[in-house]
Amino acid sequence: MIQEQNRAAEKWIERLIRFFRQMPRRKSDPSEADYSGWQQSEQQYQKEQAEWLKKVEARRKQKRTGNGERPE
């Protein structure tokens, strides 16, 4: 019985691998890349990091319960 389950799991994994190998691949176009941050100053970088941190903290607060504790 365990061998049958292992075979079924292996077949499922093989099908999953085949599925992902058959998916069409799209190489990213270099013209779509965002290089705007390459020339930013340290001050700009710090500002963007602070904004990102505020967003992360806001998401964390939303996930907490009404009493301010994190849900488990």
C-alpha positions as CSV (number, residue, x, y, z in Angstrom):
1,M,0.0,0.0,0.0
2,I,2.8,2.4,0.8
3,Q,4.5,1.5,-2.4
4,E,1.3,2.3,-4.3
5,Q,1.1,5.7,-2.6
6,N,4.7,6.4,-3.4
7,R,4.1,5.5,-7.1
8,A,1.1,7.8,-7.2
9,A,3.1,10.6,-5.7
10,E,6.0,10.1,-8.1
11,K,3.6,10.0,-11.1
12,W,2.0,13.3,-9.9
13,I,5.4,14.9,-9.5
14,E,6.5,13.7,-12.9
15,R,3.3,15.2,-14.4
16,L,3.9,18.5,-12.6
17,I,7.5,18.6,-13.9
18,R,6.3,17.9,-17.4
19,F,3.7,20.7,-17.1
20,F,6.2,23.3,-16.1
21,R,8.6,22.2,-18.8
22,Q,5.9,22.6,-21.4
23,M,4.9,26.1,-20.3
24,P,5.8,28.8,-22.7
25,R,8.8,30.7,-21.6
26,R,9.1,34.4,-22.0
27,K,12.5,36.1,-21.7
28,S,12.3,39.5,-20.2
29,D,12.9,42.4,-22.5
30,P,15.8,44.5,-21.4
31,S,13.9,47.6,-22.5
32,E,11.3,46.9,-19.9
33,A,13.8,46.9,-17.0
34,D,13.6,49.7,-14.5
35,Y,17.1,51.2,-14.2
36,S,15.9,54.4,-12.6
37,G,17.3,53.5,-9.2
38,W,20.8,53.0,-10.4
39,Q,21.7,56.6,-10.2
40,Q,19.9,57.4,-7.0
41,S,21.7,59.0,-4.1
42,E,22.1,57.5,-0.6
43,Q,19.4,60.0,0.6
44,Q,16.9,58.8,-2.1
45,Y,17.7,55.2,-1.2
46,Q,17.1,55.8,2.5
47,K,13.8,57.6,1.8
48,E,12.5,54.7,-0.4
49,Q,13.6,52.2,2.3
50,A,11.7,54.2,5.0
51,E,8.6,54.3,2.8
52,W,8.8,50.6,2.2
53,L,9.2,49.9,5.9
54,K,6.1,52.0,6.7
55,K,4.1,49.9,4.2
56,V,5.4,46.6,5.8
57,E,4.5,47.8,9.3
58,A,1.0,48.8,8.1
59,R,0.5,45.4,6.7
60,R,1.7,43.8,9.9
61,K,-0.7,45.9,12.0
62,Q,-3.6,44.8,9.7
63,K,-2.8,41.2,10.4
64,R,-2.9,41.6,14.1
65,T,-6.0,41.0,16.2
66,G,-8.0,43.9,17.8
67,N,-5.9,43.7,21.0
68,G,-2.7,44.4,19.2
69,E,-1.3,40.9,19.4
70,R,-0.3,38.9,16.4
71,P,-2.7,36.1,15.5
72,E,-1.4,32.6,15.9
